[in-house]
Amino acid sequence: MTIGLLLIAFLTPPFGVRAYLDARAQTSSDSSRMAFSVTRPAGSVSKLPATAFATSTPAPLDGIRGKGAWFMIFNGDWTDADADRARALVDSAVSADLSHIYVRVADSRRHFYGAPALQDLLPIAHAHHLRVIGWIEPMLNDPTQDAADAIAAARYQEQGQRLDGLALTMEAIRREPNVSQYLSQVRSGASGLAGLGDRYLLIASTLPTPLDHRGDAYAAMSRYCQVFAPMAYWRATGLPQFSGPNGVRSYLDQIFAQFRDPSINPFNRPLTITAQAYDAALEYGTPGSPPVDEIVASMDETRAQGGLSWSFYRLPDADNGVTRDEVQAVTGYPFWQRFTSPAIAAKALIASADQPVAY
């Protein structure tokens, strides 16, 4: 079975068809769930009591250096025990020379639903030195509830293994005070749950160019999160000047320049680029998935601009049109190779001594 068939990553794009794709995928997931009974014990998805959060010895931000990929799972998509699925996903990620994966585990509507998947995935991933970052999409209509969902996801454990951090997708949230309320409660506690403290890894997953999406929430994200992960989908812009290797470099240069603005990123947080590896035609973007030279250019320019790491949406499946050559370009890229410290599985938690937050 090919890597593409094993590694199916469903990342909701941040542009025009987000609501459509999200609703379509969730409808399909809900329909599938009706055909199966849930065999997980009820306690596996319940909130944990308010006890002190168990931290490990602090680890540096090297934990998310490398190449990563984003995976979409919905409530109901992974409910029965499925170790074979977890092994296939991990094997594919390791074969693709990935050091970390982002797995969608919660949103405001369905709260923390990812426990069944993490029960299978965490032990296997950590045994293969693969980091797992929980990906959450809060709407922040209720910052306290959203913070409780994030805390519950971070504190979930299976065989002593926990998520290695949280990626918080807030591209539609650009106004205060909801962002500060949310992030401060993730750090300090919410709804009777102890907070994650000032060293747990939080990644702000945002729109790529803050000056094109003005708001006052970026400074709050810089205050509470150690890393920005702008979604650099250059072809989704639909602008021809951002196609081709030079266009990709120009687009990424613009992103890095804007995040160097102290009014946007006052704590000078590093960037990890989320790159495009899918066809953005449905988003009224430039048709076609990025060719190899564009993908390589995005990795090269991220390194040249001092990016912490690089990830992408997504490896090929039956729908997205990503080519085998593009996959091989990601896998064969000679930099950001897998971090294989034997301490990863034992710690199962990133607590970044070099990038604490200030609040």
C-alpha positions as CSV (number, residue, x, y, z in Angstrom):
1,M,0.0,0.0,0.0
2,T,1.4,3.4,-0.9
3,I,2.3,6.2,1.5
4,G,-0.6,8.2,0.1
5,L,-3.2,5.6,0.9
6,L,-1.8,5.1,4.4
7,L,-1.3,8.8,5.2
8,I,-4.6,10.6,4.6
9,A,-4.5,14.1,6.1
10,F,-7.6,16.2,6.0
11,L,-6.7,19.8,6.9
12,T,-9.5,22.4,6.6
13,P,-8.1,25.2,4.5
14,P,-8.5,28.7,5.8
15,F,-10.0,30.3,2.8
16,G,-13.3,30.4,0.9
17,V,-14.5,26.8,1.1
18,R,-13.6,26.1,4.8
19,A,-17.2,25.8,6.0
20,Y,-18.2,23.7,3.0
21,L,-15.4,21.2,3.4
22,D,-15.8,21.0,7.1
23,A,-19.5,20.4,6.9
24,R,-19.1,17.8,4.1
25,A,-16.5,15.9,6.0
26,Q,-18.4,16.0,9.3
27,T,-21.6,14.8,7.6
28,S,-19.7,11.9,6.1
29,S,-18.2,11.1,9.5
30,D,-21.5,11.3,11.3
31,S,-23.1,8.9,8.7
32,S,-20.3,6.4,9.3
33,R,-20.6,6.7,13.0
34,M,-24.3,5.6,12.9
35,A,-23.2,2.3,11.5
36,F,-20.9,1.3,14.3
37,S,-21.3,0.9,18.1
38,V,-18.8,2.7,20.3
39,T,-16.7,0.2,22.2
40,R,-14.5,2.6,24.1
41,P,-15.1,2.7,27.9
42,A,-17.0,5.9,28.8
43,G,-14.3,7.0,31.1
44,S,-11.8,7.3,28.3
45,V,-13.4,10.5,27.0
46,S,-14.5,12.1,30.3
47,K,-12.8,15.2,31.7
48,L,-10.1,14.6,34.3
49,P,-10.5,15.9,37.8
50,A,-8.7,19.1,38.8
51,T,-5.3,17.8,40.0
52,A,-1.9,19.2,39.5
53,F,-0.6,18.9,36.0
54,A,2.3,16.5,35.9
55,T,5.2,18.0,34.0
56,S,8.4,16.4,32.9
57,T,11.9,17.8,32.7
58,P,11.8,20.8,30.3
59,A,12.8,20.1,26.7
60,P,13.8,22.7,24.1
61,L,11.9,23.7,21.0
62,D,13.9,21.1,19.1
63,G,10.8,18.9,19.8
64,I,9.0,20.5,16.8
65,R,12.0,20.9,14.6
66,G,11.8,18.8,11.5
67,K,9.1,18.1,8.9
68,G,5.5,17.6,9.9
69,A,2.0,17.0,8.4
70,W,-1.5,17.8,9.5
71,F,-4.3,15.2,9.9
72,M,-8.0,15.7,10.1
73,I,-10.2,13.4,12.3
74,F,-13.7,14.2,13.3
75,N,-15.9,13.1,16.2
76,G,-17.1,9.7,15.1
77,D,-14.3,9.1,12.6
78,W,-12.2,7.0,15.1
79,T,-14.2,5.5,17.9
80,D,-13.4,1.8,17.9
81,A,-9.9,0.5,18.9
82,D,-7.8,0.5,15.7
83,A,-4.2,-0.2,16.4
84,D,-3.6,-1.2,12.7
85,R,-4.7,2.2,11.6
86,A,-2.4,3.9,14.1
87,R,0.5,1.8,13.0
88,A,-0.1,2.5,9.4
89,L,-0.2,6.2,10.0
90,V,3.0,6.2,12.1
91,D,4.8,3.9,9.6
92,S,3.9,6.3,6.8
93,A,5.0,9.3,8.7
94,V,8.3,7.7,9.6
95,S,8.8,6.6,6.0
96,A,8.2,10.2,4.9
97,D,10.9,11.4,7.3
98,L,8.5,13.3,9.4
99,S,9.4,14.2,13.0
100,H,5.9,15.3,14.1
101,I,2.3,15.2,13.1
102,Y,-0.7,17.4,14.0
103,V,-3.9,15.6,14.7
104,R,-7.2,17.4,15.0
105,V,-8.7,16.4,18.4
106,A,-11.2,19.1,19.5
107,D,-13.3,22.0,18.3
108,S,-15.9,24.3,20.0
109,R,-18.9,22.3,18.7
110,R,-17.8,18.8,19.6
111,H,-15.3,19.7,22.4
112,F,-12.4,17.2,23.1
113,Y,-13.4,14.1,21.0
114,G,-9.9,12.8,20.1
115,A,-9.3,10.4,23.1
116,P,-10.2,7.2,21.2
117,A,-7.7,8.0,18.4
118,L,-5.0,9.1,20.9
119,Q,-5.5,5.9,22.9
120,D,-4.2,4.0,19.8
121,L,-1.9,6.6,18.4
122,L,0.2,8.0,21.3
123,P,2.0,4.9,22.5
124,I,2.9,3.7,18.9
125,A,3.9,7.2,17.8
126,H,6.2,7.8,20.7
127,A,7.7,4.4,20.5
128,H,8.8,5.4,17.0
129,H,10.1,8.8,18.2
130,L,7.3,10.6,16.4
131,R,5.9,13.7,18.2
132,V,2.1,14.2,18.2
133,I,0.7,17.7,18.5
134,G,-3.0,18.1,19.3
135,W,-4.7,20.4,16.8
136,I,-7.7,22.3,18.1
137,E,-10.1,24.8,16.4
138,P,-11.8,27.0,19.0
139,M,-14.4,29.6,18.0
140,L,-14.0,31.5,21.3
141,N,-17.7,32.3,21.7
142,D,-17.1,30.7,25.1
143,P,-13.4,31.1,25.9
144,T,-13.7,29.2,29.2
145,Q,-15.2,26.1,27.7
146,D,-12.8,26.2,24.8
147,A,-9.9,26.5,27.3
148,A,-11.3,23.5,29.3
149,D,-11.3,21.5,26.0
150,A,-7.7,22.3,25.4
151,I,-6.6,21.4,28.9
152,A,-8.5,18.1,28.7
153,A,-6.8,17.3,25.4
154,A,-3.3,18.1,26.8
155,R,-3.8,16.2,30.0
156,Y,-5.2,13.0,28.3
157,Q,-2.8,10.2,28.7
158,E,-2.5,6.6,27.5
159,Q,0.2,4.3,28.9
160,G,1.9,7.3,30.4
161,Q,2.0,9.1,27.0
162,R,0.6,12.5,26.4
163,L,0.4,15.0,23.5
164,D,3.6,16.9,22.9
165,G,1.9,20.2,22.6
166,L,-1.2,21.9,21.2
167,A,-1.7,23.8,17.9
168,L,-4.5,26.3,18.3
169,T,-6.1,27.3,14.9
170,M,-7.4,30.8,15.4
171,E,-7.3,32.3,11.9
172,A,-10.8,33.6,12.1
173,I,-10.3,35.1,15.6
174,R,-8.6,38.5,15.3
175,R,-10.2,40.6,18.1
176,E,-9.6,40.9,21.8
177,P,-10.4,40.2,24.6
178,N,-11.5,36.6,23.8
179,V,-8.0,35.4,22.6
180,S,-6.3,36.6,25.8
181,Q,-9.1,35.1,28.0
182,Y,-8.8,31.8,26.2
183,L,-5.0,31.5,26.2
184,S,-4.6,32.8,29.8
185,Q,-7.1,30.2,31.0
186,V,-5.3,27.4,29.0
187,R,-2.2,28.5,30.9
188,S,-3.7,29.1,34.3
189,G,-6.8,26.9,34.5
190,A,-10.5,26.8,33.6
191,S,-13.7,25.1,34.8
192,G,-12.0,23.4,37.7
193,L,-9.1,22.1,35.6
194,A,-5.5,23.0,36.5
195,G,-3.8,25.0,33.7
196,L,-0.9,23.8,31.6
197,G,1.6,26.3,33.1
198,D,4.0,28.7,31.3
199,R,6.2,26.1,29.5
200,Y,3.7,23.7,27.8
201,L,4.1,24.1,24.1
202,L,1.3,26.2,22.5
203,I,1.5,26.9,18.7
204,A,-0.7,29.6,17.2
205,S,-1.9,28.4,13.9
206,T,-2.9,31.6,12.0
207,L,-3.6,33.2,8.7
208,P,-0.3,33.9,6.9
209,T,-0.2,37.7,6.6
210,P,-1.3,39.6,9.7
211,L,-1.3,43.0,7.9
212,D,-3.8,41.6,5.5
213,H,-6.1,40.4,8.3
214,R,-5.8,43.3,10.8
215,G,-6.7,42.7,14.4
216,D,-5.3,43.1,17.8
217,A,-5.1,39.4,18.7
218,Y,-1.7,38.6,17.2
219,A,0.1,40.3,20.1
220,A,-1.9,38.2,22.6
221,M,-0.9,35.0,20.7
222,S,2.7,36.2,20.8
223,R,2.4,36.7,24.6
224,Y,0.9,33.2,25.4
225,C,2.2,31.0,22.6
226,Q,5.8,30.0,21.9
227,V,5.5,29.6,18.2
228,F,3.5,30.9,15.2
229,A,2.4,28.5,12.5
230,P,1.1,30.7,9.6
231,M,-0.7,28.8,6.9
232,A,1.4,29.7,3.8
233,Y,-0.8,28.5,1.1
234,W,0.7,30.5,-1.7
235,R,-1.5,29.2,-4.5
236,A,-4.7,29.7,-2.5
237,T,-4.2,33.4,-2.9
238,G,-5.0,33.1,-6.6
239,L,-2.3,35.6,-7.4
240,P,0.0,34.6,-10.2
241,Q,3.0,36.4,-8.8
242,F,3.1,33.8,-6.0
243,S,3.4,30.8,-8.3
244,G,6.8,29.4,-9.3
245,P,9.8,29.1,-7.0
246,N,10.5,32.9,-7.0
247,G,6.9,33.6,-6.2
248,V,6.9,31.2,-3.3
249,R,10.0,32.8,-1.9
250,S,8.5,36.2,-2.3
251,Y,5.3,35.1,-0.4
252,L,7.3,33.5,2.4
253,D,9.5,36.6,2.7
254,Q,6.4,38.7,3.1
255,I,5.1,36.4,5.9
256,F,8.4,36.5,7.8
257,A,8.7,40.2,7.5
258,Q,5.2,40.8,8.9
259,F,5.8,38.6,11.9
260,R,9.0,40.6,12.6
261,D,6.7,43.6,13.3
262,P,6.8,44.2,17.1
263,S,3.2,45.2,17.1
264,I,2.3,41.8,15.7
265,N,4.9,39.6,17.4
266,P,6.2,41.6,20.4
267,F,7.8,38.5,22.0
268,N,9.6,37.7,18.8
269,R,8.2,34.1,18.6
270,P,9.7,31.9,15.9
271,L,7.8,30.6,12.9
272,T,7.1,27.1,11.8
273,I,5.6,27.3,8.2
274,T,2.6,25.3,7.3
275,A,3.1,24.9,3.5
276,Q,0.7,24.0,0.7
277,A,0.7,20.6,-0.9
278,Y,-2.8,20.4,-2.3
279,D,-4.9,21.8,-5.2
280,A,-6.5,25.1,-4.1
281,A,-8.8,25.3,-7.2
282,L,-11.9,24.9,-5.1
283,E,-10.8,27.9,-3.1
284,Y,-10.6,30.0,-6.3
285,G,-6.9,29.7,-6.0
286,T,-4.3,29.0,-8.7
287,P,-5.3,25.5,-10.0
288,G,-3.0,22.6,-9.4
289,S,-1.2,21.3,-6.4
290,P,2.3,22.9,-6.1
291,P,5.0,21.3,-8.2
292,V,8.2,20.0,-6.8
293,D,10.2,23.2,-7.3
294,E,7.6,25.2,-5.4
295,I,7.6,22.8,-2.4
296,V,11.4,22.7,-2.3
297,A,11.5,26.5,-2.6
298,S,9.2,26.8,0.4
299,M,11.4,24.6,2.5
300,D,14.6,26.4,1.3
301,E,13.2,29.8,2.1
302,T,11.8,28.8,5.5
303,R,15.3,27.7,6.4
304,A,16.9,30.9,4.9
305,Q,14.5,33.1,6.9
306,G,15.3,31.3,10.2
307,G,12.1,29.2,10.4
308,L,12.0,26.8,13.3
309,S,10.5,24.0,11.2
310,W,8.2,23.2,8.3
311,S,5.0,21.2,7.9
312,F,2.5,20.7,5.1
313,Y,-1.0,19.9,4.1
314,R,-1.0,17.1,2.8
315,L,0.4,13.8,1.4
316,P,-1.5,12.4,-1.6
317,D,-4.9,10.7,-1.5
318,A,-7.6,10.0,-4.1
319,D,-8.9,13.5,-4.0
320,N,-6.2,16.1,-3.6
321,G,-4.0,15.5,-6.7
322,V,-0.6,15.7,-4.9
323,T,1.9,13.8,-7.1
324,R,4.4,11.1,-6.2
325,D,7.2,13.5,-7.1
326,E,6.0,16.0,-4.6
327,V,5.9,13.4,-1.9
328,Q,9.4,12.3,-2.7
329,A,10.6,15.9,-2.6
330,V,9.3,16.2,1.0
331,T,10.7,12.9,2.0
332,G,14.1,13.4,0.4
333,Y,14.7,17.0,1.6
334,P,18.2,16.8,3.2
335,F,17.4,19.1,6.1
336,W,15.1,18.9,9.1
337,Q,15.6,15.2,9.3
338,R,13.9,13.2,12.1
339,F,14.8,13.9,15.6
340,T,15.3,10.5,17.2
341,S,16.4,11.1,20.8
342,P,15.4,8.1,23.0
343,A,14.1,10.6,25.6
344,I,11.1,11.5,23.5
345,A,8.9,8.5,24.4
346,A,9.8,8.8,28.0
347,K,8.9,12.5,28.3
348,A,5.9,12.6,26.0
349,L,5.6,16.3,26.8
350,I,7.2,19.4,25.5
351,A,7.9,22.0,28.1
352,S,10.0,24.6,26.5
353,A,12.7,26.1,28.8
354,D,14.0,28.3,26.0
355,Q,10.6,29.8,25.1
356,P,8.5,30.3,28.3
357,V,5.5,32.6,28.0
358,A,5.0,35.8,29.8
359,Y,1.7,36.6,31.4
